[in-house]
């Protein structure tokens, strides 16, 4: 029986762009270019490696987002994933992590899965809670923050590296895992892969397809809210210390004054 792998990916604003909030205090995604979250590329890469080691496997990449989010799916497909699912609905605007986990869980169940692979966090929200929320909603084990992962004999195993020690973890399938940016460099899409991605199926689902109510999602249904935002102050000129024999002392006094030492 084919191993069904679902990789959750996110279309995020380019971190090098000039990012702002919209009037409703959500991210103004129209004002900056977007791309596949770099941390999710590691998830796609690990799914591909698991697929290559399996006798029979199929990888579905899944995202929730606006029309442009299809670009993130195409990038994952060009890397080697087999098919994609795009959940798009105007009523999802402003949905927080809890709501997104509900939408993803419903989509994963509809798609069918044995293993769900996520990145360690998104590069915009950087919350890192989605894998745990997904596992709870799906009612399956979670094995998170792995720097090494493999699947065999109906189990997923992996290594989680901490500051002082490493843990070897395992869970029976179906399960949810997340991988870190230490799990292995993501491959670059080849020209052949880019061309092949154009022919791979991309399904589009909305809230009705997932049997979800709009009132439970979006800004109105969010459990978290942004109350206020302020632009980061412009950078000011730094302090220049001229070393005329007292440079070390002046530097120490400056650091002490800033409570760095």
N, C-alpha and C positions, 0 to 999 in steps of 0.2 A: 504494500500500500504506500502511495506517495506521501512523503513528509511535506506537510503544508506549513510553510513559513510565511508569516505576515510581518513586514517591517513597517513600523510607524515612523513617518518622516514629517518634517515641518518646513514650510516655506517662510523664511524669515527676512526682515529688512537687512540689507547689506550693512555690516557693522562699520564699514569705512565711509558710509554715506552720512549725510546730514539729517539725522532722525529727529522727528518732532511728534507731538501729540496733536490729535484733532480736537475740535471743539467739545466733543463728548468725552475727552480724556482717554480715548483709546489711541493706539499707535496709528499715525497717519501713514498708511502703507502706500498711498498713491504718490507720496512726495519723495519716495526713495526706491531704488531698485531692490528687488528681492532675489533670493537664491535658496538652494537647498542648504539647510543648516549643516555646517561643517561637522558637528558632532554626530549628526545622523548619517553622514557618509561612512563612519566607522561601523554603524549598525548594518548598513547595506553590505559593506565589505565582509563582515563576519557571517552574515546570512549566506553570501555567495560561497564562502569557504566551507560552511556547513553543507551547502547544497552539493558542492563539488566532491565532498567526501561521502555523501549518501548515495545509495543505489538508485534512488528515485526521489526527487524533490522538486517542489514548485514554489517560487517566491513571488508573493504579492506585496507591492508597496502601497501603503495607505496614507492618505493625508486628508486633513480637514482645513479648508481655506477657500479664499476667493478664486476667481477664474484663473488668475496668474499662477496659482499654486500648482497648476499642471506642469509648470516648468521644473519644479522640484521632482515631480514624478518622472518626467522625461529624462532627467539627469540620472535617476536611479535605474530606469530602464536601460539607458545607454551603458550603464556600468555592468548590466547583466541580468537584472531582475526580469521575471517572465511576464507579469501583467500588473495593472495598477487599478486602484479604486480612489476616486476623488469624491469626497463628501462636500457639497457646496449648497448653501442655503442662505438667503439674505437674513433670515431670523437668527443665524449663528453669530452675527456681528456682536462683539463684546463678550463672547463666552469666555469664562475663566477656565482654569485647569480642571476643576471639578466637573464642569459641564463638558469640557472637551473629552475627559476620560469616559463620560457616559456615551457620547457620540461614537468615540473610537471603539468602545466595548461592543456596542450594538453592531457596528460595521464589521468588526472582527468575527463576531458570531455569525453574521450573515454570510461572510466570505468563507468561513470554515478555516480552522487552524489546528495545528499541533504545537507550534512554537511561535511566540511573539517576540520580536527583537526590537529594542529601542536604543537610542543614544542615551548618554548619561544625563543630559539636560538639553534644553534648547538654547541657542545663542542669543535669543532676545529676552525671554523671561528668566532663564537660568534658574528655574525652581527645582528641577530634578525630581519632582514628586510623581510624575505621570506613570512610570512603570508600576509603582506600588499601588496607585489608584486603579490602574487597569487590572492588576492581578486580583485585587479585592472585588471589583465588579464582575470579573469573569469567574471568580471562585476557584482560582488555580494558584499554585506556588509561584513565588517570585525569587529569582536569583539575580541580584543586581550588582552593578558596578564591577563587572568582570573585565579583567585584562586578558583573559584567555578563556575560550569557550569551545565546547564540542558536544556532539550528540551521538549516542550509540545505545543500542539495546533498550530503547524506550525511555532513556534518561538524558537530561542535559547536565553537563558538568562544567565547572569553570573555576578559575582562580581569582580571588579578590585580594588585591594588595592594599595593605594598610601602612601606616607610618612605621610600625614596629614589627609587623608580621604579615604573613600571607595566609589566607584560608582556602581550603579546597572545599567546594560546595557542589551539591547535586540535588536534582529534583526530578520527579517523574513527570513525563509529558502527559497532558498539555501543561505548559508553563510560560511565564513571562520572564525575559532576561533583559538586562541593559548592559551595554559595554562602554568602556571608557576610551579616551583618546590614546591609551597605551596598548590597545588591543591589536594594533597593526595598521600601517598606512593604507588608506583607501586607494584603490586602483583608479587610474585615469581612464575615462571612456575612450575606446579606440574609434577610429573612423567607421569601421565595420559595425561597432556597437551603436554608434549614433544613428547610422542609417537603419539598422535593424529596429531600433526603438520606435521609429516612426510607424512601424507596422504592428507593434505590440498593442494588445487591447487595453483601453483605459475606460473603465465604467464610471458613470457619474450617478451618484445617489443624493437624494435630499432627505429632509426630516420625515417626510411621508413614507419614503422607502424604508426607513429604519423604525417606523412606528413610534416616533417621538413627538412630543408636544412642544411647540415653540415657547410656551410660557415657562418651561423649565430651563430654558437656555437663554443665550444672549445677555445683554446688559441687565434686563429685568430679572433674569433668573440667576445671576451671578452671586456667589457667596462672598466674593471679594470685590473691592471697589477702589478706584483711585480718587481721592478727595481733592488733591491739588497737585500741581506740578510747577516747577520753576526751572528756568534755563540755568545751566552751569555757568558760574561767573567766568568772564574772560580771563585768560592767563595774564598775570602781571609780570613785570621784569623781575628777575631773580636778584638775590643779593650777591654782589661781587666782593670777594675777599682778596685783597692784594697781599701777597706774601713778602713782607719786608723784614722777616725774622720773627714775626708774631703771628704768622698765618695759622699755625696749628692751634694756638690759643684762641684766636678769633673764631675759628671753625667750631671748636669745642663749646665756646660761649653761645654761638648761634644755635647749635644742636640742643644745648641745654635749655635755651630760651624757648625753643619750639617743643620741648619735652620729648625729644627723640632719644635723649640719653639721661 
